[in-house]
Amino acid sequence: MPITRREFLRTAAAVAGPTVAGSLIAACAPGRSDRRRIPLVRQDRPVAWGIHDDNLPIRSDLPVERGATLRIYEWRQYLSNDVLDSFVRRYEDADVTVQTESFESREAAVATLSRPDTRFDVFFPTVDQIGGLVEARLLQPLNHDYLPNLPNLWPQFSPSAGPGPFYDQGLGYTIPYTVFATGIGWRTDMVARGDGPDRLRNPYDVFWNPAYRGRVGLYDSYREVIGMALLHDGVRDVNTRDAVELAEASRALEGLERVSRVALTTEGAYEGLPTGRFALHQAWSGDILSALRWGRAEALGTAPSLRYFWPSDGAGVVGCDLVAVCAGAESPVLAHAFLNHLLDTGVALRNFAWNGYQPPIAEATPQALFAPRSHWRRTIPTNLRSAVLTPADYARGRFLLALDPAADAEWLRAWESFRTSSRSQGG
């Protein structure tokens, strides 16, 4: 199977850390004396990014560019063919085509976007990248007149219902593409009922259970793994810069390695669980749903034994993937039309059924999806419905956000201590 968007994200983070992307963005736009210090966005410190005089939104009432090729810069395996084909059909009268190109890391993507000869129309940034991309004039401010499907979004995203998301208030530069949670996936035929995270006072204790030694998987991502250890220790700030908290998390992980001999993987949640390689694995909600489609054919019979748990009481991690129009877009009206296409209810739900990652639109909630007359209720089995977030779940969750260089260095020290411990014990 081709490497996926999530694997690319893991690779970039584990090797370099999120501050590298910010440094690269800054380096790509030299000579801007008006550059201000980019704030670290937090849920309690929201930001509405300003519009620069040299990077204005397109004016309203422009027609879609005829005969244009929409160039999309995406994570691989990120958009279903149905999304692309239905978009071309929708604008058949304008004779448009779509061309996609994949990037292999966030840093590579930013470097490409920063080249003067790059002419992409649509890009998929992450929450922690927005500030640097805006200041480097690599994203175009959105004109909402071309986005009539915005009301389809959950209220916390919709500009008409409130200030919008904390990371981009007013949706000035991005729209949300998918939402997800980081939880725990497990097999009921391999994990005793009383050991399941849904039965434990501290659900993360399941990773430290010696009964599953050698059959425990975590993502090979320093932010996800240390974030989990912090939550296990009762630390609610998953972006902490406290050296004592990080050292304690590192020690907890070293103990985890001694007890459980964990494996660090990229594919364990969606492939290793269905095939029985793991009894339990840290899991993005989208990955556990992807397991139904990406798992090896001979292992799909194990799907009824899969379970997913995410602590929706505010002690769990959530995330959001974004989509934006590039500042150098040659077809900016068509690019806006594509963003609006992604917000179409039918398009979004078909894409969800394909990749397992949930669009934050009104019809993609447990109440709507699993209603008796819903066309989509059978696409997700009852045993995995807990992987579908409600808007309230998402609002209570905690984000892994960009760190300042000093804090990032502390996180990486904690990670290296854990990795050294793992290597020394043969992990």
C-alpha positions in Angstrom: 0.0 0.0 0.0 1.4 3.5 -0.8 2.6 5.6 2.1 -0.3 7.7 3.4 -0.8 11.3 4.6 -0.5 10.2 8.2 2.8 8.4 7.6 4.2 11.5 6.0 3.1 13.7 8.9 4.7 11.2 11.4 7.9 11.1 9.4 8.3 14.9 9.3 7.5 15.3 13.0 9.7 12.5 14.3 12.7 13.5 12.2 12.6 17.3 12.5 9.9 18.6 14.7 7.3 21.3 13.9 9.6 24.2 14.5 11.7 23.3 11.4 8.7 24.1 9.2 8.4 27.5 10.8 12.1 28.2 10.3 11.9 27.1 6.7 9.0 29.4 6.0 10.8 32.3 7.6 13.9 31.6 5.5 11.9 31.4 2.3 10.6 35.0 2.5 13.7 37.1 3.1 13.7 40.9 3.2 10.3 41.4 4.7 11.0 44.1 7.2 7.4 44.2 8.2 7.5 40.6 9.5 6.1 40.3 13.0 6.7 37.6 15.4 4.3 34.8 14.6 2.2 34.0 17.6 1.8 30.5 19.0 -1.9 29.8 18.6 -3.6 28.1 21.5 -7.2 27.2 22.1 -7.4 29.9 24.8 -5.4 32.4 22.6 -7.2 32.4 19.2 -5.9 34.3 16.2 -7.6 36.0 13.3 -4.8 36.3 10.7 -4.6 39.7 9.0 -4.7 40.5 5.3 -1.6 42.0 3.7 -1.8 44.7 1.1 0.4 42.6 -1.2 -1.8 39.5 -0.9 -5.4 40.4 -1.2 -8.4 38.1 -1.7 -9.9 37.9 -5.2 -12.9 40.1 -5.9 -16.4 38.7 -6.1 -18.5 37.7 -9.1 -15.6 36.4 -11.2 -16.4 33.4 -13.5 -14.6 30.1 -13.2 -11.5 30.0 -15.4 -12.4 28.2 -18.6 -10.2 25.5 -19.9 -8.2 25.6 -16.7 -6.3 22.8 -15.0 -6.7 22.9 -11.2 -3.4 21.9 -9.6 -3.7 20.3 -6.2 -0.8 19.8 -3.8 -1.8 17.0 -1.4 -0.8 14.3 1.0 -0.9 11.0 -0.9 -4.1 8.9 -0.7 -5.8 12.0 0.6 -8.7 12.5 -1.8 -10.9 9.9 -3.4 -11.2 9.7 -7.1 -14.9 10.4 -6.7 -14.1 13.8 -5.2 -11.9 14.7 -8.2 -14.2 13.1 -10.9 -17.3 14.7 -9.6 -15.7 18.1 -9.5 -14.7 17.8 -13.1 -18.2 16.8 -14.0 -19.7 19.7 -12.0 -17.7 22.2 -14.1 -17.9 20.3 -17.4 -19.2 23.3 -19.2 -16.0 25.2 -18.3 -13.9 22.4 -19.7 -11.8 22.1 -16.6 -9.3 19.3 -15.6 -7.6 18.4 -12.3 -4.0 17.5 -11.7 -2.7 16.3 -8.3 0.8 16.1 -7.0 1.9 14.6 -3.7 4.4 15.8 -1.2 6.4 13.6 1.2 6.8 15.9 4.2 5.6 19.3 5.4 9.1 20.7 5.0 9.3 19.6 1.4 5.9 21.0 0.7 6.8 24.4 2.1 10.0 24.5 0.2 8.2 23.7 -3.1 5.4 26.3 -2.4 8.1 28.9 -1.7 9.7 28.6 -5.1 8.8 31.5 -7.5 8.1 29.0 -10.3 5.5 27.0 -8.3 2.0 27.3 -9.5 -0.3 25.2 -7.3 -3.9 26.3 -6.8 -4.9 24.2 -3.7 -2.8 23.1 -0.7 -3.5 21.1 2.5 -1.7 22.8 5.4 -1.7 21.8 9.1 -3.0 24.0 11.9 0.5 24.8 13.2 1.7 26.0 9.7 -0.9 28.6 9.1 0.8 31.6 10.7 4.1 31.0 8.9 2.4 30.5 5.6 0.3 33.6 6.0 3.3 35.8 6.9 5.3 34.3 4.0 2.4 35.2 1.6 2.0 31.6 0.5 -1.7 31.3 1.2 -4.4 33.5 -0.4 -7.1 35.1 1.8 -10.4 33.4 1.1 -13.4 35.2 -0.5 -16.4 33.6 1.2 -18.7 34.7 -1.6 -17.4 31.7 -3.5 -18.0 29.3 -0.6 -21.8 29.1 -0.3 -21.5 25.6 1.4 -19.8 27.1 4.5 -23.1 26.8 6.4 -22.7 23.0 6.1 -19.9 23.1 8.7 -20.3 22.4 12.3 -21.2 25.6 14.2 -17.8 26.0 15.8 -16.3 26.3 12.3 -18.9 28.4 10.6 -18.2 32.1 10.5 -21.9 32.9 10.5 -22.4 31.1 13.8 -19.5 32.6 15.7 -15.9 33.6 15.6 -14.8 30.3 14.0 -11.9 28.0 14.9 -9.3 29.3 17.3 -6.4 28.7 14.8 -8.0 30.8 12.0 -10.9 32.9 13.3 -13.3 33.8 10.6 -11.8 31.1 8.3 -9.7 33.9 6.7 -7.3 31.5 5.0 -8.4 27.9 5.5 -11.4 25.6 5.7 -11.5 22.4 7.7 -11.1 19.2 5.7 -11.4 16.5 8.3 -11.4 16.1 12.1 -10.1 13.2 14.1 -9.2 12.0 17.6 -6.2 10.1 19.0 -7.4 7.2 21.0 -6.9 3.5 21.5 -7.8 0.7 19.2 -7.9 -2.9 20.4 -9.1 -6.4 19.6 -11.7 -7.9 21.9 -10.5 -11.4 21.0 -7.0 -10.5 22.1 -7.6 -8.2 25.1 -9.6 -9.4 28.1 -12.9 -7.6 28.6 -11.8 -6.2 32.0 -8.5 -4.9 30.5 -10.2 -2.8 27.8 -9.6 1.0 28.0 -13.3 1.5 28.2 -13.3 -0.4 31.5 -10.3 1.3 33.2 -10.3 4.3 35.5 -7.3 5.6 33.5 -7.7 4.3 30.0 -4.1 4.8 29.1 -3.1 2.2 31.7 -3.9 -0.5 29.1 -0.5 0.3 27.4 1.3 -0.6 30.6 -0.4 -4.0 31.1 2.3 -6.7 31.0 -0.3 -9.2 29.8 0.1 -7.7 26.3 3.9 -7.5 26.2 5.1 -7.5 22.6 1.6 -6.8 21.3 1.3 -3.1 22.0 1.8 -0.4 19.3 2.2 3.3 19.4 2.6 5.8 16.6 6.2 6.7 15.7 5.5 10.3 16.6 7.1 12.2 19.4 4.2 14.5 19.8 1.6 11.8 19.9 3.5 9.4 22.2 4.7 12.0 24.7 1.2 13.6 24.6 -0.3 10.2 25.6 2.2 9.8 28.4 1.4 13.3 29.7 -2.3 12.5 29.7 -1.6 9.2 31.4 0.2 11.1 34.1 -2.7 13.5 34.6 -1.1 16.5 32.8 -3.8 18.2 30.7 -1.5 20.6 28.8 -0.4 18.5 25.9 1.8 21.4 24.7 3.6 21.8 28.0 7.0 23.3 28.1 7.6 22.2 31.7 10.8 20.2 31.9 9.7 18.4 35.0 6.5 17.2 33.4 8.3 16.1 30.3 11.0 14.3 32.2 8.3 12.4 34.2 6.6 11.5 30.9 9.9 10.2 29.6 10.4 8.0 32.6 6.9 6.7 32.3 7.6 5.7 28.7 10.9 4.0 29.7 8.8 2.0 32.2 6.3 1.3 29.5 9.1 -0.1 27.3 10.3 -2.4 30.1 6.8 -3.7 30.8 5.3 -3.9 27.4 8.0 -3.9 24.8 6.1 -1.5 22.6 6.5 -1.2 18.8 6.6 2.2 17.1 4.7 2.0 13.8 3.1 4.0 11.1 0.6 1.4 9.9 -0.2 -0.5 13.1 -3.6 0.9 13.8 -5.1 0.3 10.3 -3.2 -2.8 9.3 -1.5 -4.3 12.4 -4.7 -4.6 14.4 -6.8 -6.3 11.7 -4.0 -8.8 10.9 -3.5 -9.7 14.6 0.0 -8.2 14.8 -1.1 -6.1 17.7 -3.7 -6.6 20.4 -3.9 -2.9 21.0 -2.5 0.2 19.3 -2.7 4.0 19.7 -5.1 5.0 17.0 -6.4 8.0 15.1 -10.1 7.7 14.7 -9.7 7.8 11.0 -7.1 5.0 11.0 -9.4 2.6 13.0 -12.1 3.2 10.4 -9.6 2.9 7.6 -8.8 -0.5 9.0 -12.0 -1.8 7.5 -10.7 -1.0 4.0 -6.9 -1.0 4.2 -6.5 -4.2 6.2 -5.4 -7.3 4.3 -8.3 -9.1 2.7 -7.8 -12.3 4.7 -8.0 -10.3 8.0 -11.2 -8.4 7.4 -13.1 -11.1 9.1 -11.7 -9.8 12.4 -13.5 -6.5 11.9 -16.2 -7.3 14.5 -13.6 -7.7 17.2 -12.2 -4.2 16.7 -13.0 -1.5 19.2 -12.1 2.1 19.7 -11.9 4.3 22.8 -11.3 8.0 23.1 -11.7 9.9 26.4 -14.3 12.5 25.4 -14.2 14.1 28.8 -11.6 16.6 27.6 -8.6 14.4 28.4 -8.1 13.3 24.8 -6.3 14.7 21.8 -8.1 15.9 18.7 -6.9 17.3 15.4 -8.1 19.0 12.2 -6.7 18.9 8.7 -7.1 21.9 6.5 -7.3 23.0 2.9 -6.4 26.4 1.4 -5.9 28.4 -1.8 -2.3 29.1 -2.7 -1.3 32.7 -3.1 0.2 31.9 -6.5 -2.9 30.2 -7.8 -3.3 30.5 -11.5 -7.0 29.5 -11.2 -8.1 31.1 -7.9 -11.8 31.0 -8.7 -11.7 27.4 -9.6 -9.7 26.8 -6.4 -12.4 28.4 -4.4 -14.9 26.2 -6.3 -13.0 23.1 -5.3 -13.0 24.1 -1.6 -16.7 24.6 -1.8 -17.0 21.2 -3.5 -15.3 19.6 -0.5 -18.0 21.1 1.7 -20.8 19.6 -0.4 -22.6 17.1 1.9 -22.7 14.2 -0.6 -19.0 14.7 -1.7 -17.8 14.9 1.9 -19.7 11.8 3.0 -18.5 9.7 0.0 -14.9 10.8 0.8 -15.4 9.9 4.4 -16.6 6.4 3.4 -13.5 6.1 1.3 -10.7 7.3 3.7 -12.3 7.0 7.2 -11.5 10.6 8.1 -14.6 12.5 9.2 -15.6 15.8 7.6 -16.9 18.4 10.1 -20.2 18.9 8.4 -23.7 18.8 9.8 -24.5 15.4 8.3 -21.3 13.8 9.6 -22.3 13.4 13.2 -23.3 10.3 15.1 -26.9 11.6 15.4 -27.2 12.1 11.6 -25.1 9.2 10.3 -26.7 6.6 12.5 -30.3 7.8 12.2 -32.7 4.9 11.1 -33.2 6.3 7.6 -29.6 7.5 7.0 -28.1 6.2 3.8 -24.7 6.1 5.5 -25.6 4.2 8.7 -24.3 0.9 7.4 -20.9 2.2 6.3 -19.6 2.2 9.9 -20.2 -1.0 12.0 -21.8 -0.6 15.4 -18.7 -1.7 17.2 -16.7 1.3 15.7 -19.3 4.0 16.0 -17.3 5.4 19.0 -14.7 6.6 16.4 -17.2 9.2 15.0 -16.8 12.5 16.9 -19.6 14.8 17.9 -19.1 18.6 17.7 -19.0 18.6 21.5 -16.4 15.9 21.6 -14.2 17.9 19.3 -14.7 21.1 21.2 -13.6 19.5 24.5 -10.5 17.8 22.9 -6.9 19.0 23.2 -4.7 19.9 20.2 -1.0 19.1 19.7 0.1 22.6 18.6 3.3 24.2 17.5 6.0 24.6 20.2 8.6 27.4 20.6 12.1 26.1 19.9 13.1 25.8 23.5 10.0 23.7 24.4 10.4 21.6 21.2 14.0 20.8 22.3 12.7 19.6 25.6 10.2 17.3 23.9 12.8 15.9 21.6 15.1 15.2 24.5 12.4 13.3 26.2 11.7 11.4 23.0 15.4 10.5 22.5 15.6 9.3 26.1 12.7 6.9 25.3 14.1 5.8 22.0 17.5 5.2 23.6 15.8 3.1 26.3 13.9 1.1 23.7 17.1 0.4 21.7 19.0 -0.6 24.8 16.4 -3.2 25.6 16.3 -4.6 22.1 13.0 -2.8 21.1 
